[in-house]
């Protein structure tokens, strides 16, 4: 990648933000804190408005206005079903994009984005914030250093947390798979990307997966419960961990999903919005647990478990190598070699996603300012496509109840090349 100098930042990057949900607001907030780095020309959202720049209800209008005003880049944080079409439109206007995962709701949509990327040569950088956080960068360096020898197995647990899971995959946008991406694709694209990083870019040869919706079903609703939590008897609500008032009013950890986060607004959410519905009567079909097993070149086996019914929202990883092991809990990295003293590293983490959000935006600015390099841009995009291919293959295995799917040439190379380039 060409060297980036200070002169590349003599003026802010002109961007359009398509979608001002939780993710879009992260990028908008970065621009507010760093006006010398990013200038938001306009945005698109059906609900949120801003006094700082024009906000259009239709993303097509925002993109056209941004292009008219000389937008260099677009952040695409729209609903999943719009990612492929908005990405293609932006690239064909000569605009580089920061694209929230997933790239599309099917592998066919992802492949369509890839074709446009190759036609236009534009930069497509996925919103994989974890790969940019100091914690995960340090973990990847330790794994690659050979301190625990050759990696034999990786056990990775993505604990979503019962509140977050009920919000997104029961009451929320990803509750019905036909309306967007599956829970695994939407939530764990990050984790497939991390595992690909840790295995050093090896190809995944075989994949299998099992999971289902066990609990959030009408037949499991408490006796005497109602369609909305506010209509349930106090005694029933007291025993329900998924009570909407408890999750959105009493607790504040999920409020970042909403534009208005004060107590009064949250009470309105509970009483009037879909997020106040009984979790057992949402018409949802997304799985509430899923496990994926992958066999990589060289015999490395990795398991990824996505669990909803947990108190903690954390990623736990164990690495088993020929000369030691590593236990990582999202805060501390415990390295335990077979010869020598064990030690613990606690990388500094500050900001959302441990600093990964800000680092991602900085990397995106660098890549755009470094100039259009079609070959480099294609390598970055191809490495990010690998995680999508695995997620969709895992879903194919789960739905088909297949013991394993042979992948052969499913993924392109260059995980490590792409990581160096970013």
N, C-alpha and C positions, 0 to 999 in steps of 0.2 A: 504494500500500500504506500502511496506517496507520502512523504513527510508533511505533517500539518504544522504550519507556522502561525505566529501571532497575527500576521497580516490577513489570515483567513477569517479572523473574527473582528475585522474593522467595522463591520455592521452586523446587526442581528439577522438570524435566519428567518426568512418570511414563511410562515406556516399557516395552514388551515387545519382546524380541529373538527373532525366529523364525529360527533357524538360527545356529549358532556355528561355522561354517566360517571360512575366512580373512577374509571380509568381515565376518561377524557379530562376530568377535573384535576387529576394528578399532573397532567402535562400543562394544563392551563395555569395551575399554581406555580409550576416551575418557571413559566414565562413571566409571571408577575414578580417572582423573586429575582429573576435574571433578565431584565429587559435589554441588556446589552448583548445577550446571546440569542434570544428568541423574540420575535414580534408576531403575535397572533393577529392575522388580518381579519379573519372572520371565523365563524363556527356554525355547526348545524346541530340542532336538537329540537325535539318536539315539546319539551317541557322547560328546560333551563334557559334563562336569559342572562345577559351580562351587560353591565354598563361600560365595559372596557372595549368591546368590539361588537360588530353586528352579528346576530345569531339568526340563522334562517331555519324555518321548519323542515325544509327539504334539503337533503345533503347535496343533491345535484345543483341546487341554486348556490349553496355555499362554495362548492368546488368551482363553479363557473366564475363566481365573484373573485375567489382567490386567484384563479388563473388570470383573470383580467388585471388584477393588481400585482401580478408578478410573483405569485407564490412559488417557492422553490421546493417545498415539502408539504406533505399532508400527514396528519396523525389520523388513523382510521380506528375509531373506538365505537363504532356503530354496533347494533345487534348483529350476532353472528351471521344471520341469513343475508346481510347486506355486505359482508366483507369482500366477497369475490367481485361483485359488480362495482363497488366503489373503488376497489384497488385497481381494477382494469381501467376504469375511467380516468383515475388520477395519472396512472403511468402513461396512458395515451396522450395526456396533455403535457407530457415531459416533466412530471412531478415525481420526486422521490417520496417513498412512503415508509412510515413507521406503523406497522400493522399489528394490532392486537390479535392474539391467538384466539381461536383457530383461524387459519387462512380461509377456510370454508367449512360448510356443514357436511361435506362428503369429500372423498378423495378425488372425485371427478371435478368438483369445484376448485380444489387445491391445484390440480393439474392445469385447470384453465388459467389460474393466476400465474402459474409457472410459464405457460406458453406466452402470455402477454409480457411477462418479465423478460423472457428471452428475445421477444420481438423488439422490445423498446430499450433493453439494456439498463432500465432504471434500477435504483437501489430499493430493495425491499428488506427491511430489518424487522424481525419479529419482536413483539413485546415480551421477550423472555428475560424478565428483570433479574431472575435468580442468578443467571450466569454472570451478571455484572456486579453482584454484591461481593464485598470483601470476604465475607465468610465462605461463600462457595468457591471463590477464586483460590483462597488459601487451601481449602479442602482438596480441590483439583490438583494443586501443585504437590501436595503431600502424597496423594494417590499416585501421581505420575513420577514421583521421585524414586520409586523403587524401595522405599524404606521398609515396606512390608512384603517385598518380593513381587512376584507375579500375582495379579488378582485372579482368584478362583471363583468367588461368589460375591454377589452384592444383594443385600436384603434392604429394601427401601419401603418405608411406610409413610404415606401421605395421610395424616390425620386431619380431616376437614373440620371437625367440630360439629356437634349436633345443631347448634344455633345457626351457624353459617350454612350448613347443609340444608336445613329446613327452609332457610331463606331463599337460597338459589335453586335448589333442585326439587323442592316440594311446592312451595308457594310461588316461586319466582320464574324468571325467564327460561330456565333450563329444566322445568318440571316435566315437560312433554317432549320426548325426543324428536317427534316429527316436526316440531316448530323450530328446531335448531340443531346444534351439536349435542352429542350424548354427554353425560356427566364425565366420563373418562376423557373424552377428547377435549372438552372444555376446561376441565380442571387440571388434568395431569399431563397435558402437552409439555408443561415445564419439566415434569419428572422424567419423561422419555428423553428430553433434551439433555438433562443432567446425566442420566445413565449412559447415553451415547458419548458424552464428554469423558466420563470416568473410564469407559472401556477403550478409550484411545482411538475412536473412529472405526473400530471393527464393525463388520457387517453382522446384523442379527440374522441368524439362519432359520430359526424356528420360533414360533410364538404360540402360546395358548392362553386362554382366559376364561374365568368363571365369575359370575356375579348375577344378582337379581334384586328385585324389590321385595324385601321381606316384611317390613313393618308398617310403612305408611300406606295402609290399605283400609278401606271402609270397615272391613270385618274386625279390625283391631281398634276401632274407635271406642273410647270409654263409654260405658252404659250411661245414657241420658245426656250425652254431649250434643252440641249444636253445630250448625254449619260455620258459625263464626265464634271465635273465642269469647267475645264480649257477651254473647248470649248464653254461655255455659254457666252452670251453677258455680258458686265460689268454691265449694268443696271439690268439684271436678277439676277446676282450673288449678287448685292448689296442688293437686297430685300430677299435673301434666307438665313435664319439662319443656314442652314445645309451645306453651301458652304464649300468645303473641304479645300480650302486655308485659309479661316477664322479659321477653327477648328484646323488645323495642323501647319500652318505657322505663322499666326498672333497670335494665342493663343498657349501656351506651355503646358497646363494642361493635354493634352492627349498623350504627347510625350513619357511618360514612357512605353507605350505599345510597343515601337520599340527599337531595339538594338542600332541603330544609331539615335541620337536625335538632331543633328545640323540642321541649317536652310537648308543647301543644301540637306541633306538627306530627310527632310520633303517635300521639293519641288519635289523631285523624287517620294516620296510616292503619292503626289497629282497628278502628271502627268502620272505615270506609273502603280501604284498598284491598287488593288481593292478598296482601301480606297479613291480613287479619283473619284469614280463613283457617278452619280446622285442618291440621296437617293430614288427617285421615280422609278428608273429603275434597281434595284439591284436583282430582282427576289426573294425578301425576302418574307417570310410568317410568321415570328415571330410576336406575338402580340405586340402592342405598349402600352397597358394598361391592367391591370387585377386586380380584387378584389376577395379575398377569405374570406369566413366566416366560422368560426369553433365553434362548441359547445363542451365544455369540461365537464368532470365529475364535478358535483357540480353546473352546470348551468352557468359556466363562458363562455362568448361569446367573441371571439377575431376576429377582422377583420384585414386583411393584404391587403394593396393596393400597387401595384407596378405601378408607374407612370413614363413615359418617358419624357413627355413634361413639364419639370420643369427647371428653371434656376439653382437651387441648387442641389447638390449631398449630400443628408443628410437623416438620418432616424429620424422621428418624432414619438414620442409615448406618448399616454395619457392612464393613468390607472385610473379607477373609482372604488373606494372601499366603503365599508359600513361606514367608518369613515373619508374619505378624498379622495384626488386625487393627481396625480402626472403628471406633464408635463415635458417631456425630449426631448431636441432638438439636441442631439449629442454633445453638449458643456456643457450646464447647466442642472441640475435636480432641478425642482421647486416642493417642497413638500408642499401641502396645506391641512392640517388637518381641520376637521370641528370644533374641539376644540383645542385651542392653536394657536400660531403664525406660519404663513407660513415661510419657509426658502428656501434658494437656495444653492446647492452644485455644485461646478465646479471642478471635479476631474482633476488632472494633466494629460495631454496628451502630449506625446513626441514621435516622430517617426511615421512610417507608421501605419495606422489603430490605431492611438492613443497609440502606444506602444504595440499593440496586436501581431504584427508580431514577434518581438523579444521574447515576453513572450511565444508565442506558441512554438518557437524553444527551448527555455529553458525547457519548460514543456516536450517536446518530448525527449530531452536528459535525463531528470530525469527519465522518464518512461522507456526508454530503459536501462539505467544504473541500475534501480531498480531491474532488473532481470525478467526473463520470468515468468509471472503468468497468465496461460490460463484463469482462472476464471475472474480475473481483466480485462484482455484484451478483453474478450467477453462482459463484462458489458459496457466498454467504447464504443466498436463498436456498440452494440445494442442501446445505447442511441443516438448515432449519426445517426443510421439507421432510427430512428423515424422521423426526419425531412425530410428525403428522402421519406418515405412512405406518409407523408402528402402532400408533393409537387406533387408527382405522382398521388395521389388520387384527388388533386385539378385539375390537368390536365384532369383526367378522367371525372370529373364532368363538366368541361368547354366544353370539346369536345362532351360529350354526352348530353349537355344542361339539365342535371339533377338538380332538385331542391336541392337535398342533397344526399350524399352517406353515408350509415350507415357503420361505421368502426369497431365496435365491438372490436376485439382483434388485431387491426392493429399494435399497438406499444407495445414493451416490456417496462417494468418499468425501473427505475434506472437513471432517469435524474440527480437527486441530488447525487446519489452514484457516478456516473461518474464525476460530477463536483468536488466532494471532491477528487476523485482519481487523478485529473489533477491539 
